[in-house]
Amino acid sequence: MNNRLKVLRAERNWSQQDLADRLGVSRQSVNAIETGKYDPSLPLAFTIARLFGLSIEAIFQPE
Amino acid sequence: MTKHNPAYRAYYRRLGISSVLYVAAVFAASSLLHHRAPLSVFAVGVALVPGIAVSLMVFAFARLFVELDDEYLRLLEVRKALVATALTLAGCSVWGLLEIFTAVPPLPVFWVFPLWCMGLFAGTLFNRVTLGTGGCM
């Protein structure tokens, strides 16, 4: 799964820790999602989408 | 968040308490009982205390999986446990067969849990190799 998390985060000038705090997850989780090593669960994907004000499909795309 | 996660704090607290209990119970059993002491309620009772401590360590691992609210960290911990379980099962089964068919020294069942704990380190390495340094301890 590809995602635009790193770009969206950079646009807001957030560090991985900033994003992790906003999502209520660990920095390692954000790092793993950004680097494509981990695909988030549906509830976490919804939380991410809600935080950025976008749909899930606008952030995550199948490879 | 990893270090400050309440689930990890509770896990280390439980593991610390059960480890201290384990060491104290092993020393107490060693001083109170001779090796292969005759069967009695007292001997069984004293010898069971270290086992209770080991059970508390297993409980600490189980509670970590339940209480860890970060899904990625939980995945890492479960992967570590799976690697440890696979290595322990494979190692003990292979050694057991060697014991049956050859003259290798018997492996006391006592070693199964320490071997599993060593397997956790292998699981940590597996996580680091497959998921990188972003994949915590």
N, CA and C atoms of all chains as a GROMACS GRO file, in nm:
protein
  600
    1MET      N    1   0.085  -0.121   0.000
    1MET     CA    2   0.000   0.000   0.000
    1MET      C    3   0.088   0.125   0.000
    2ASN      N    4   0.063   0.214  -0.098
    2ASN     CA    5   0.134   0.342  -0.099
    2ASN      C    6   0.054   0.445  -0.018
    3ASN      N    7   0.123   0.544   0.036
    3ASN     CA    8   0.050   0.648   0.108
    3ASN      C    9   0.122   0.782   0.098
    4ARG      N   10   0.047   0.889   0.123
    4ARG     CA   11   0.099   1.026   0.112
    4ARG      C   12   0.123   1.088   0.250
    5LEU      N   13   0.137   1.002   0.348
    5LEU     CA   14   0.146   1.051   0.486
    5LEU      C   15   0.265   1.145   0.507
    6LYS      N   16   0.379   1.107   0.451
    6LYS     CA   17   0.500   1.188   0.471
    6LYS      C   18   0.483   1.327   0.409
    7VAL      N   19   0.422   1.331   0.288
    7VAL     CA   20   0.400   1.459   0.219
    7VAL      C   21   0.301   1.545   0.298
    8LEU      N   22   0.192   1.483   0.341
    8LEU     CA   23   0.090   1.557   0.416
    8LEU      C   24   0.147   1.611   0.547
    9ARG      N   25   0.230   1.531   0.609
    9ARG     CA   26   0.293   1.573   0.735
    9ARG      C   27   0.390   1.690   0.710
   10ALA      N   28   0.469   1.677   0.602
   10ALA     CA   29   0.567   1.782   0.570
   10ALA      C   30   0.497   1.913   0.537
   11GLU      N   31   0.382   1.905   0.468
   11GLU     CA   32   0.306   2.026   0.434
   11GLU      C   33   0.265   2.104   0.558
   12ARG      N   34   0.246   2.031   0.666
   12ARG     CA   35   0.204   2.095   0.792
   12ARG      C   36   0.322   2.122   0.885
   13ASN      N   37   0.439   2.085   0.837
   13ASN     CA   38   0.561   2.109   0.916
   13ASN      C   39   0.558   2.033   1.049
   14TRP      N   40   0.501   1.913   1.045
   14TRP     CA   41   0.494   1.831   1.165
   14TRP      C   42   0.608   1.730   1.163
   15SER      N   43   0.663   1.703   1.279
   15SER     CA   44   0.759   1.592   1.290
   15SER      C   45   0.679   1.462   1.303
   16GLN      N   46   0.749   1.351   1.293
   16GLN     CA   47   0.680   1.222   1.312
   16GLN      C   48   0.620   1.215   1.451
   17GLN      N   49   0.692   1.271   1.548
   17GLN     CA   50   0.642   1.268   1.686
   17GLN      C   51   0.516   1.354   1.699
   18ASP      N   52   0.516   1.471   1.629
   18ASP     CA   53   0.396   1.557   1.633
   18ASP      C   54   0.274   1.480   1.581
   19LEU      N   55   0.293   1.415   1.466
   19LEU     CA   56   0.182   1.340   1.407
   19LEU      C   57   0.141   1.224   1.498
   20ALA      N   58   0.241   1.157   1.554
   20ALA     CA   59   0.212   1.044   1.644
   20ALA      C   60   0.129   1.091   1.763
   21ASP      N   61   0.166   1.206   1.819
   21ASP     CA   62   0.092   1.259   1.934
   21ASP      C   63  -0.053   1.291   1.895
   22ARG      N   64  -0.068   1.349   1.775
   22ARG     CA   65  -0.204   1.383   1.731
   22ARG      C   66  -0.290   1.259   1.706
   23LEU      N   67  -0.224   1.151   1.663
   23LEU     CA   68  -0.297   1.028   1.634
   23LEU      C   69  -0.312   0.938   1.757
   24GLY      N   70  -0.232   0.967   1.860
   24GLY     CA   71  -0.235   0.883   1.979
   24GLY      C   72  -0.167   0.749   1.958
   25VAL      N   73  -0.063   0.749   1.873
   25VAL     CA   74   0.014   0.626   1.850
   25VAL      C   75   0.162   0.658   1.874
   26SER      N   76   0.247   0.556   1.861
   26SER     CA   77   0.390   0.577   1.881
   26SER      C   78   0.455   0.636   1.755
   27ARG      N   79   0.572   0.700   1.773
   27ARG     CA   80   0.646   0.751   1.659
   27ARG      C   81   0.686   0.637   1.566
   28GLN      N   82   0.714   0.521   1.625
   28GLN     CA   83   0.750   0.404   1.544
   28GLN      C   84   0.637   0.365   1.449
   29SER      N   85   0.513   0.382   1.497
   29SER     CA   86   0.398   0.348   1.412
   29SER      C   87   0.394   0.440   1.291
   30VAL      N   88   0.412   0.571   1.316
   30VAL     CA   89   0.410   0.668   1.206
   30VAL      C   90   0.523   0.636   1.108
   31ASN      N   91   0.641   0.609   1.161
   31ASN     CA   92   0.756   0.576   1.076
   31ASN      C   93   0.728   0.452   0.991
   32ALA      N   94   0.671   0.350   1.053
   32ALA     CA   95   0.645   0.225   0.980
   32ALA      C   96   0.539   0.245   0.871
   33ILE      N   97   0.439   0.328   0.901
   33ILE     CA   98   0.334   0.353   0.800
   33ILE      C   99   0.392   0.435   0.685
   34GLU      N  100   0.467   0.539   0.718
   34GLU     CA  101   0.525   0.625   0.614
   34GLU      C  102   0.617   0.549   0.520
   35THR      N  103   0.694   0.458   0.577
   35THR     CA  104   0.791   0.384   0.495
   35THR      C  105   0.730   0.260   0.430
   36GLY      N  106   0.600   0.241   0.449
   36GLY     CA  107   0.531   0.130   0.383
   36GLY      C  108   0.558  -0.006   0.446
   37LYS      N  109   0.616  -0.005   0.566
   37LYS     CA  110   0.644  -0.134   0.630
   37LYS      C  111   0.524  -0.187   0.706
   38TYR      N  112   0.428  -0.101   0.727
   38TYR     CA  113   0.309  -0.142   0.802
   38TYR      C  114   0.186  -0.070   0.746
   39ASP      N  115   0.082  -0.146   0.720
   39ASP     CA  116  -0.045  -0.087   0.678
   39ASP      C  117  -0.135  -0.075   0.800
   40PRO      N  118  -0.186   0.047   0.825
   40PRO     CA  119  -0.266   0.065   0.948
   40PRO      C  120  -0.399  -0.008   0.939
   41SER      N  121  -0.455  -0.033   1.057
   41SER     CA  122  -0.590  -0.092   1.062
   41SER      C  123  -0.690   0.010   1.008
   42LEU      N  124  -0.811  -0.038   0.980
   42LEU     CA  125  -0.916   0.053   0.929
   42LEU      C  126  -0.946   0.165   1.028
   43PRO      N  127  -0.962   0.135   1.159
   43PRO     CA  128  -0.988   0.246   1.253
   43PRO      C  129  -0.877   0.352   1.252
   44LEU      N  130  -0.749   0.308   1.246
   44LEU     CA  131  -0.639   0.405   1.244
   44LEU      C  132  -0.637   0.481   1.112
   45ALA      N  133  -0.668   0.413   1.003
   45ALA     CA  134  -0.673   0.480   0.872
   45ALA      C  135  -0.780   0.590   0.874
   46PHE      N  136  -0.895   0.561   0.936
   46PHE     CA  137  -1.001   0.662   0.948
   46PHE      C  138  -0.954   0.779   1.034
   47THR      N  139  -0.883   0.748   1.142
   47THR     CA  140  -0.833   0.855   1.230
   47THR      C  141  -0.736   0.945   1.153
   48ILE      N  142  -0.649   0.884   1.074
   48ILE     CA  143  -0.552   0.960   0.994
   48ILE      C  144  -0.626   1.048   0.893
   49ALA      N  145  -0.724   0.987   0.825
   49ALA     CA  146  -0.800   1.062   0.724
   49ALA      C  147  -0.873   1.180   0.786
   50ARG      N  148  -0.931   1.157   0.904
   50ARG     CA  149  -1.005   1.262   0.973
   50ARG      C  150  -0.911   1.376   1.013
   51LEU      N  151  -0.791   1.340   1.059
   51LEU     CA  152  -0.694   1.441   1.103
   51LEU      C  153  -0.655   1.533   0.988
   52PHE      N  154  -0.638   1.475   0.869
   52PHE     CA  155  -0.596   1.555   0.754
   52PHE      C  156  -0.716   1.611   0.675
   53GLY      N  157  -0.836   1.575   0.716
   53GLY     CA  158  -0.956   1.624   0.647
   53GLY      C  159  -0.968   1.569   0.507
   54LEU      N  160  -0.923   1.447   0.486
   54LEU     CA  161  -0.927   1.384   0.354
   54LEU      C  162  -0.996   1.248   0.365
   55SER      N  163  -1.026   1.192   0.248
   55SER     CA  164  -1.079   1.055   0.250
   55SER      C  165  -0.960   0.957   0.261
   56ILE      N  166  -0.991   0.835   0.303
   56ILE     CA  167  -0.885   0.734   0.314
   56ILE      C  168  -0.817   0.713   0.178
   57GLU      N  169  -0.901   0.710   0.071
   57GLU     CA  170  -0.845   0.686  -0.063
   57GLU      C  171  -0.752   0.798  -0.107
   58ALA      N  172  -0.771   0.918  -0.053
   58ALA     CA  173  -0.684   1.030  -0.090
   58ALA      C  174  -0.547   1.019  -0.022
   59ILE      N  175  -0.536   0.934   0.077
   59ILE     CA  176  -0.410   0.918   0.149
   59ILE      C  177  -0.345   0.783   0.116
   60PHE      N  178  -0.426   0.679   0.112
   60PHE     CA  179  -0.373   0.543   0.087
   60PHE      C  180  -0.421   0.494  -0.050
   61GLN      N  181  -0.327   0.444  -0.128
   61GLN     CA  182  -0.362   0.387  -0.258
   61GLN      C  183  -0.298   0.248  -0.269
   62PRO      N  184  -0.375   0.154  -0.327
   62PRO     CA  185  -0.316   0.021  -0.348
   62PRO      C  186  -0.201   0.028  -0.447
   63GLU      N  187  -0.100  -0.059  -0.427
   63GLU     CA  188   0.018  -0.055  -0.517
   63GLU      C  189  -0.019  -0.102  -0.655
   64MET      N  190   0.674   0.763   2.291
   64MET     CA  191   0.555   0.696   2.346
   64MET      C  192   0.587   0.553   2.388
   65THR      N  193   0.690   0.494   2.324
   65THR     CA  194   0.722   0.356   2.356
   65THR      C  195   0.756   0.341   2.503
   66LYS      N  196   0.851   0.426   2.549
   66LYS     CA  197   0.895   0.414   2.688
   66LYS      C  198   0.787   0.458   2.786
   67HIS      N  199   0.705   0.553   2.743
   67HIS     CA  200   0.607   0.610   2.834
   67HIS      C  201   0.472   0.541   2.825
   68ASN      N  202   0.461   0.443   2.735
   68ASN     CA  203   0.334   0.373   2.721
   68ASN      C  204   0.301   0.302   2.852
   69PRO      N  205   0.182   0.327   2.908
   69PRO     CA  206   0.147   0.265   3.037
   69PRO      C  207   0.154   0.112   3.033
   70ALA      N  208   0.126   0.054   2.917
   70ALA     CA  209   0.131  -0.093   2.905
   70ALA      C  210   0.274  -0.143   2.928
   71TYR      N  211   0.372  -0.072   2.875
   71TYR     CA  212   0.513  -0.112   2.896
   71TYR      C  213   0.555  -0.092   3.041
   72ARG      N  214   0.506   0.018   3.100
   72ARG     CA  215   0.541   0.043   3.241
   72ARG      C  216   0.488  -0.070   3.329
   73ALA      N  217   0.361  -0.108   3.305
   73ALA     CA  218   0.300  -0.216   3.383
   73ALA      C  219   0.374  -0.348   3.357
   74TYR      N  220   0.413  -0.368   3.232
   74TYR     CA  221   0.483  -0.491   3.193
   74TYR      C  222   0.617  -0.502   3.266
   75TYR      N  223   0.695  -0.393   3.264
   75TYR     CA  224   0.826  -0.396   3.331
   75TYR      C  225   0.810  -0.410   3.482
   76ARG      N  226   0.706  -0.349   3.538
   76ARG     CA  227   0.682  -0.361   3.682
   76ARG      C  228   0.650  -0.507   3.717
   77ARG      N  229   0.557  -0.566   3.640
   77ARG     CA  230   0.520  -0.706   3.667
   77ARG      C  231   0.639  -0.800   3.647
   78LEU      N  232   0.716  -0.774   3.540
   78LEU     CA  233   0.830  -0.861   3.511
   78LEU      C  234   0.936  -0.847   3.620
   79GLY      N  235   0.957  -0.724   3.668
   79GLY     CA  236   1.055  -0.701   3.773
   79GLY      C  237   1.017  -0.773   3.901
   80ILE      N  238   0.892  -0.759   3.940
   80ILE     CA  239   0.845  -0.822   4.064
   80ILE      C  240   0.856  -0.974   4.054
   81SER      N  241   0.811  -1.030   3.941
   81SER     CA  242   0.814  -1.176   3.927
   81SER      C  243   0.957  -1.227   3.915
   82SER      N  244   1.048  -1.147   3.857
   82SER     CA  245   1.189  -1.189   3.847
   82SER      C  246   1.254  -1.194   3.985
   83VAL      N  247   1.227  -1.092   4.065
   83VAL     CA  248   1.281  -1.090   4.202
   83VAL      C  249   1.226  -1.209   4.281
   84LEU      N  250   1.095  -1.233   4.266
   84LEU     CA  251   1.033  -1.347   4.334
   84LEU      C  252   1.095  -1.477   4.288
   85TYR      N  253   1.122  -1.486   4.158
   85TYR     CA  254   1.180  -1.609   4.101
   85TYR      C  255   1.319  -1.637   4.159
   86VAL      N  256   1.404  -1.534   4.157
   86VAL     CA  257   1.541  -1.552   4.208
   86VAL      C  258   1.537  -1.589   4.357
   87ALA      N  259   1.455  -1.517   4.434
   87ALA     CA  260   1.444  -1.545   4.578
   87ALA      C  261   1.392  -1.687   4.601
   88ALA      N  262   1.292  -1.728   4.522
   88ALA     CA  263   1.233  -1.861   4.540
   88ALA      C  264   1.331  -1.971   4.502
   89VAL      N  265   1.411  -1.948   4.397
   89VAL     CA  266   1.510  -2.048   4.358
   89VAL      C  267   1.616  -2.064   4.467
   90PHE      N  268   1.661  -1.950   4.520
   90PHE     CA  269   1.761  -1.956   4.629
   90PHE      C  270   1.701  -2.025   4.752
   91ALA      N  271   1.577  -1.992   4.784
   91ALA     CA  272   1.512  -2.052   4.901
   91ALA      C  273   1.496  -2.203   4.881
   92ALA      N  274   1.453  -2.243   4.760
   92ALA     CA  275   1.434  -2.386   4.733
   92ALA      C  276   1.568  -2.459   4.737
   93SER      N  277   1.672  -2.393   4.685
   93SER     CA  278   1.805  -2.456   4.684
   93SER      C  279   1.857  -2.479   4.825
   94SER      N  280   1.828  -2.385   4.915
   94SER     CA  281   1.880  -2.399   5.051
   94SER      C  282   1.791  -2.490   5.137
   95LEU      N  283   1.662  -2.496   5.104
   95LEU     CA  284   1.570  -2.577   5.186
   95LEU      C  285   1.562  -2.722   5.141
   96LEU      N  286   1.584  -2.745   5.012
   96LEU     CA  287   1.567  -2.881   4.958
   96LEU      C  288   1.697  -2.932   4.897
   97HIS      N  289   1.723  -3.060   4.913
   97HIS     CA  290   1.833  -3.123   4.841
   97HIS      C  291   1.783  -3.157   4.701
   98HIS      N  292   1.878  -3.179   4.609
   98HIS     CA  293   1.839  -3.217   4.474
   98HIS      C  294   1.759  -3.348   4.479
   99ARG      N  295   1.646  -3.349   4.413
   99ARG     CA  296   1.557  -3.466   4.412
   99ARG      C  297   1.519  -3.509   4.554
  100ALA      N  298   1.468  -3.413   4.630
  100ALA     CA  299   1.424  -3.440   4.767
  100ALA      C  300   1.307  -3.537   4.764
  101PRO      N  301   1.292  -3.618   4.869
  101PRO     CA  302   1.178  -3.710   4.875
  101PRO      C  303   1.046  -3.633   4.864
  102LEU      N  304   0.949  -3.697   4.801
  102LEU     CA  305   0.820  -3.633   4.778
  102LEU      C  306   0.747  -3.607   4.909
  103SER      N  307   0.714  -3.482   4.933
  103SER     CA  308   0.633  -3.446   5.050
  103SER      C  309   0.560  -3.317   5.017
  104VAL      N  310   0.460  -3.287   5.097
  104VAL     CA  311   0.383  -3.164   5.074
  104VAL      C  312   0.475  -3.043   5.083
  105PHE      N  313   0.566  -3.044   5.183
  105PHE     CA  314   0.659  -2.933   5.202
  105PHE      C  315   0.750  -2.917   5.079
  106ALA      N  316   0.808  -3.029   5.034
  106ALA     CA  317   0.902  -3.023   4.921
  106ALA      C  318   0.832  -2.972   4.795
  107VAL      N  319   0.714  -3.027   4.768
  107VAL     CA  320   0.640  -2.984   4.648
  107VAL      C  321   0.602  -2.836   4.660
  108GLY      N  322   0.557  -2.797   4.779
  108GLY     CA  323   0.518  -2.657   4.801
  108GLY      C  324   0.634  -2.561   4.776
  109VAL      N  325   0.752  -2.593   4.832
  109VAL     CA  326   0.868  -2.506   4.816
  109VAL      C  327   0.913  -2.504   4.670
  110ALA      N  328   0.912  -2.623   4.606
  110ALA     CA  329   0.959  -2.632   4.467
  110ALA      C  330   0.863  -2.564   4.369
  111LEU      N  331   0.737  -2.549   4.410
  111LEU     CA  332   0.639  -2.487   4.320
  111LEU      C  333   0.649  -2.334   4.316
  112VAL      N  334   0.705  -2.275   4.421
  112VAL     CA  335   0.707  -2.127   4.428
  112VAL      C  336   0.780  -2.065   4.308
  113PRO      N  337   0.901  -2.116   4.269
  113PRO     CA  338   0.964  -2.057   4.149
  113PRO      C  339   0.876  -2.073   4.025
  114GLY      N  340   0.803  -2.183   4.019
  114GLY     CA  341   0.713  -2.206   3.905
  114GLY      C  342   0.601  -2.103   3.901
  115ILE      N  343   0.554  -2.067   4.020
  115ILE     CA  344   0.449  -1.963   4.027
  115ILE      C  345   0.506  -1.831   3.974
  116ALA      N  346   0.634  -1.803   4.008
  116ALA     CA  347   0.698  -1.681   3.960
  116ALA      C  348   0.709  -1.682   3.807
  117VAL      N  349   0.744  -1.798   3.751
  117VAL     CA  350   0.752  -1.809   3.604
  117VAL      C  351   0.613  -1.786   3.544
  118SER      N  352   0.510  -1.843   3.609
  118SER     CA  353   0.373  -1.823   3.559
  118SER      C  354   0.336  -1.675   3.561
  119LEU      N  355   0.384  -1.604   3.662
  119LEU     CA  356   0.357  -1.459   3.669
  119LEU      C  357   0.426  -1.386   3.553
  120MET      N  358   0.546  -1.434   3.515
  120MET     CA  359   0.614  -1.373   3.399
  120MET      C  360   0.534  -1.396   3.272
  121VAL      N  361   0.481  -1.518   3.256
  121VAL     CA  362   0.398  -1.547   3.139
  121VAL      C  363   0.274  -1.458   3.141
  122PHE      N  364   0.217  -1.438   3.260
  122PHE     CA  365   0.101  -1.350   3.275
  122PHE      C  366   0.137  -1.207   3.233
  123ALA      N  367   0.260  -1.164   3.270
  123ALA     CA  368   0.304  -1.028   3.234
  123ALA      C  369   0.310  -1.013   3.081
  124PHE      N  370   0.360  -1.116   3.012
  124PHE     CA  371   0.364  -1.111   2.865
  124PHE      C  372   0.222  -1.103   2.809
  125ALA      N  373   0.134  -1.187   2.863
  125ALA     CA  374  -0.004  -1.192   2.813
  125ALA      C  375  -0.074  -1.057   2.833
  126ARG      N  376  -0.055  -0.997   2.950
  126ARG     CA  377  -0.118  -0.868   2.978
  126ARG      C  378  -0.064  -0.758   2.886
  127LEU      N  379   0.065  -0.769   2.850
  127LEU     CA  380   0.123  -0.669   2.758
  127LEU      C  381   0.049  -0.672   2.625
  128PHE      N  382   0.022  -0.794   2.575
  128PHE     CA  383  -0.049  -0.804   2.447
  128PHE      C  384  -0.189  -0.745   2.459
  129VAL      N  385  -0.252  -0.763   2.573
  129VAL     CA  386  -0.388  -0.715   2.591
  129VAL      C  387  -0.391  -0.563   2.612
  130GLU      N  388  -0.296  -0.513   2.691
  130GLU     CA  389  -0.301  -0.372   2.732
  130GLU      C  390  -0.235  -0.276   2.633
  131LEU      N  391  -0.148  -0.328   2.545
  131LEU     CA  392  -0.079  -0.240   2.450
  131LEU      C  393  -0.180  -0.186   2.350
  132ASP      N  394  -0.205  -0.053   2.356
  132ASP     CA  395  -0.308   0.005   2.271
  132ASP      C  396  -0.254   0.050   2.136
  133ASP      N  397  -0.121   0.048   2.118
  133ASP     CA  398  -0.062   0.088   1.991
  133ASP      C  399  -0.051  -0.036   1.903
  134GLU      N  400  -0.127  -0.036   1.792
  134GLU     CA  401  -0.138  -0.160   1.713
  134GLU      C  402  -0.005  -0.202   1.652
  135TYR      N  403   0.081  -0.108   1.614
  135TYR     CA  404   0.209  -0.146   1.553
  135TYR      C  405   0.304  -0.205   1.658
  136LEU      N  406   0.309  -0.143   1.775
  136LEU     CA  407   0.394  -0.198   1.882
  136LEU      C  408   0.345  -0.336   1.924
  137ARG      N  409   0.211  -0.354   1.925
  137ARG     CA  410   0.156  -0.484   1.959
  137ARG      C  411   0.195  -0.588   1.853
  138LEU      N  412   0.193  -0.547   1.728
  138LEU     CA  413   0.236  -0.637   1.621
  138LEU      C  414   0.381  -0.681   1.642
  139LEU      N  415   0.467  -0.585   1.677
  139LEU     CA  416   0.608  -0.618   1.701
  139LEU      C  417   0.624  -0.718   1.815
  140GLU      N  418   0.549  -0.695   1.922
  140GLU     CA  419   0.559  -0.784   2.038
  140GLU      C  420   0.508  -0.924   2.003
  141VAL      N  421   0.399  -0.930   1.929
  141VAL     CA  422   0.343  -1.061   1.891
  141VAL      C  423   0.440  -1.134   1.798
  142ARG      N  424   0.504  -1.060   1.706
  142ARG     CA  425   0.603  -1.123   1.617
  142ARG      C  426   0.720  -1.179   1.697
  143LYS      N  427   0.765  -1.100   1.797
  143LYS     CA  428   0.875  -1.148   1.882
  143LYS      C  429   0.836  -1.279   1.951
  144ALA      N  430   0.714  -1.281   2.006
  144ALA     CA  431   0.668  -1.401   2.077
  144ALA      C  432   0.654  -1.519   1.982
  145LEU      N  433   0.610  -1.493   1.858
  145LEU     CA  434   0.596  -1.601   1.761
  145LEU      C  435   0.732  -1.659   1.725
  146VAL      N  436   0.830  -1.572   1.705
  146VAL     CA  437   0.965  -1.619   1.674
  146VAL      C  438   1.018  -1.701   1.790
  147ALA      N  439   0.999  -1.651   1.912
  147ALA     CA  440   1.048  -1.722   2.031
  147ALA      C  441   0.979  -1.858   2.043
  148THR      N  442   0.848  -1.861   2.020
  148THR     CA  443   0.774  -1.986   2.031
  148THR      C  444   0.819  -2.086   1.923
  149ALA      N  445   0.837  -2.038   1.803
  149ALA     CA  446   0.880  -2.126   1.694
  149ALA      C  447   1.017  -2.185   1.723
  150LEU      N  448   1.112  -2.100   1.767
  150LEU     CA  449   1.247  -2.149   1.795
  150LEU      C  450   1.246  -2.249   1.912
  151THR      N  451   1.169  -2.217   2.016
  151THR     CA  452   1.164  -2.305   2.133
  151THR      C  453   1.100  -2.439   2.098
  152LEU      N  454   0.987  -2.434   2.026
  152LEU     CA  455   0.920  -2.558   1.985
  152LEU      C  456   1.012  -2.644   1.899
  153ALA      N  457   1.074  -2.579   1.801
  153ALA     CA  458   1.161  -2.653   1.708
  153ALA      C  459   1.282  -2.709   1.783
  154GLY      N  460   1.347  -2.622   1.863
  154GLY     CA  461   1.467  -2.664   1.935
  154GLY      C  462   1.440  -2.778   2.031
  155CYS      N  463   1.332  -2.766   2.110
  155CYS     CA  464   1.301  -2.870   2.209
  155CYS      C  465   1.258  -3.000   2.141
  156SER      N  466   1.182  -2.989   2.032
  156SER     CA  467   1.138  -3.110   1.962
  156SER      C  468   1.257  -3.182   1.901
  157VAL      N  469   1.346  -3.107   1.838
  157VAL     CA  470   1.465  -3.168   1.776
  157VAL      C  471   1.551  -3.233   1.884
  158TRP      N  472   1.571  -3.160   1.995
  158TRP     CA  473   1.652  -3.217   2.103
  158TRP      C  474   1.586  -3.340   2.163
  159GLY      N  475   1.453  -3.337   2.175
  159GLY     CA  476   1.379  -3.452   2.229
  159GLY      C  477   1.398  -3.576   2.143
  160LEU      N  478   1.395  -3.557   2.012
  160LEU     CA  479   1.418  -3.671   1.922
  160LEU      C  480   1.561  -3.722   1.934
  161LEU      N  481   1.656  -3.627   1.949
  161LEU     CA  482   1.795  -3.670   1.968
  161LEU      C  483   1.809  -3.750   2.097
  162GLU      N  484   1.736  -3.708   2.201
  162GLU     CA  485   1.740  -3.780   2.329
  162GLU      C  486   1.687  -3.923   2.314
  163ILE      N  487   1.581  -3.937   2.232
  163ILE     CA  488   1.521  -4.070   2.214
  163ILE      C  489   1.616  -4.164   2.138
  164PHE      N  490   1.678  -4.110   2.032
  164PHE     CA  491   1.751  -4.198   1.942
  164PHE      C  492   1.902  -4.197   1.961
  165THR      N  493   1.954  -4.103   2.039
  165THR     CA  494   2.100  -4.098   2.059
  165THR      C  495   2.130  -4.080   2.208
  166ALA      N  496   2.259  -4.066   2.238
  166ALA     CA  497   2.301  -4.056   2.378
  166ALA      C  498   2.329  -3.912   2.421
  167VAL      N  499   2.260  -3.815   2.357
  167VAL     CA  500   2.282  -3.675   2.399
  167VAL      C  501   2.229  -3.658   2.542
  168PRO      N  502   2.286  -3.565   2.619
  168PRO     CA  503   2.235  -3.546   2.756
  168PRO      C  504   2.093  -3.492   2.754
  169PRO      N  505   2.010  -3.535   2.849
  169PRO     CA  506   1.871  -3.486   2.850
  169PRO      C  507   1.864  -3.337   2.882
  170LEU      N  508   1.770  -3.270   2.818
  170LEU     CA  509   1.750  -3.127   2.844
  170LEU      C  510   1.640  -3.113   2.948
  171PRO      N  511   1.673  -3.062   3.069
  171PRO     CA  512   1.567  -3.045   3.170
  171PRO      C  513   1.458  -2.951   3.119
  172VAL      N  514   1.334  -2.987   3.146
  172VAL     CA  515   1.220  -2.906   3.101
  172VAL      C  516   1.228  -2.764   3.159
  173PHE      N  517   1.300  -2.754   3.272
  173PHE     CA  518   1.323  -2.624   3.335
  173PHE      C  519   1.373  -2.520   3.234
  174TRP      N  520   1.450  -2.566   3.133
  174TRP     CA  521   1.514  -2.473   3.040
  174TRP      C  522   1.420  -2.419   2.932
  175VAL      N  523   1.299  -2.475   2.924
  175VAL     CA  524   1.209  -2.433   2.815
  175VAL      C  525   1.178  -2.283   2.823
  176PHE      N  526   1.143  -2.235   2.942
  176PHE     CA  527   1.108  -2.092   2.953
  176PHE      C  528   1.229  -2.000   2.930
  177PRO      N  529   1.347  -2.029   2.992
  177PRO     CA  530   1.464  -1.944   2.959
  177PRO      C  531   1.496  -1.946   2.809
  178LEU      N  532   1.479  -2.063   2.744
  178LEU     CA  533   1.503  -2.069   2.599
  178LEU      C  534   1.405  -1.980   2.524
  179TRP      N  535   1.279  -1.981   2.569
  179TRP     CA  536   1.178  -1.896   2.505
  179TRP      C  537   1.215  -1.748   2.522
  180CYS      N  538   1.264  -1.713   2.642
  180CYS     CA  539   1.304  -1.573   2.665
  180CYS      C  540   1.421  -1.535   2.575
  181MET      N  541   1.515  -1.630   2.555
  181MET     CA  542   1.625  -1.602   2.462
  181MET      C  543   1.570  -1.587   2.320
  182GLY      N  544   1.466  -1.661   2.291
  182GLY     CA  545   1.401  -1.650   2.160
  182GLY      C  546   1.342  -1.511   2.138
  183LEU      N  547   1.305  -1.444   2.247
  183LEU     CA  548   1.253  -1.306   2.233
  183LEU      C  549   1.360  -1.213   2.176
  184PHE      N  550   1.486  -1.237   2.216
  184PHE     CA  551   1.595  -1.156   2.159
  184PHE      C  552   1.608  -1.184   2.010
  185ALA      N  553   1.594  -1.311   1.973
  185ALA     CA  554   1.597  -1.346   1.830
  185ALA      C  555   1.482  -1.276   1.759
  186GLY      N  556   1.366  -1.269   1.825
  186GLY     CA  557   1.251  -1.201   1.768
  186GLY      C  558   1.276  -1.053   1.750
  187THR      N  559   1.346  -0.992   1.847
  187THR     CA  560   1.382  -0.851   1.836
  187THR      C  561   1.472  -0.829   1.715
  188LEU      N  562   1.571  -0.917   1.699
  188LEU     CA  563   1.661  -0.907   1.583
  188LEU      C  564   1.583  -0.924   1.453
  189PHE      N  565   1.489  -1.021   1.453
  189PHE     CA  566   1.406  -1.045   1.335
  189PHE      C  567   1.327  -0.918   1.299
  190ASN      N  568   1.270  -0.854   1.401
  190ASN     CA  569   1.196  -0.729   1.377
  190ASN      C  570   1.288  -0.621   1.319
  191ARG      N  571   1.409  -0.613   1.374
  191ARG     CA  572   1.501  -0.508   1.328
  191ARG      C  573   1.546  -0.533   1.185
  192VAL      N  574   1.569  -0.661   1.152
  192VAL     CA  575   1.614  -0.694   1.016
  192VAL      C  576   1.502  -0.672   0.915
  193THR      N  577   1.380  -0.710   0.952
  193THR     CA  578   1.270  -0.702   0.856
  193THR      C  579   1.198  -0.567   0.855
  194LEU      N  580   1.200  -0.497   0.969
  194LEU     CA  581   1.126  -0.371   0.977
  194LEU      C  582   1.214  -0.250   1.005
  195GLY      N  583   1.344  -0.274   1.026
  195GLY     CA  584   1.436  -0.163   1.044
  195GLY      C  585   1.437  -0.106   1.184
  196THR      N  586   1.514   0.002   1.201
  196THR     CA  587   1.530   0.059   1.334
  196THR      C  588   1.405   0.133   1.380
  197GLY      N  589   1.315   0.164   1.286
  197GLY     CA  590   1.187   0.226   1.325
  197GLY      C  591   1.104   0.128   1.405
  198GLY      N  592   1.144   0.003   1.395
  198GLY     CA  593   1.068  -0.101   1.463
  198GLY      C  594   1.120  -0.128   1.602
  199CYS      N  595   1.116  -0.033   1.689
  199CYS     CA  596   1.147  -0.038   1.833
  199CYS      C  597   1.215  -0.165   1.884
  200MET      N  598   1.223  -0.178   2.014
  200MET     CA  599   1.297  -0.287   2.078
  200MET      C  600   1.219  -0.416   2.077
   0.00000   0.00000   0.00000
